[in-house]
Amino acid sequence: MTAYRLARLDLMLRAIDLRQNGATYREIATALGRDDAARLSASDWKMSASRSFVVRLVRDGIAMMNGDYRKLLRIR
């Protein structure tokens, strides 16, 4: 597995853990080091790359929990 994929899996696990503990997407973004998330207005946040990034991490993390983790076991 590449360093990029490992780093993304780490972020995904952290994001899904925070989400399951009640954190908002904005709080998750801030916790993951997206500093712009805390200072954006509500309308700017809705369209921000940081929000999209966090939503994708959470979505992909939920998919992993629901069985996509098996894809990690495939030999390529």
Buried (B, 14 or more C-beta within 10 A) or exposed (E): EEEEEEEBBEBBBBBBEBBEEEBEBBBBBBBBEBEBBEEBEEEEBEEBEBBEBBBEBBEBBBBBEEEEEEEEEEEE
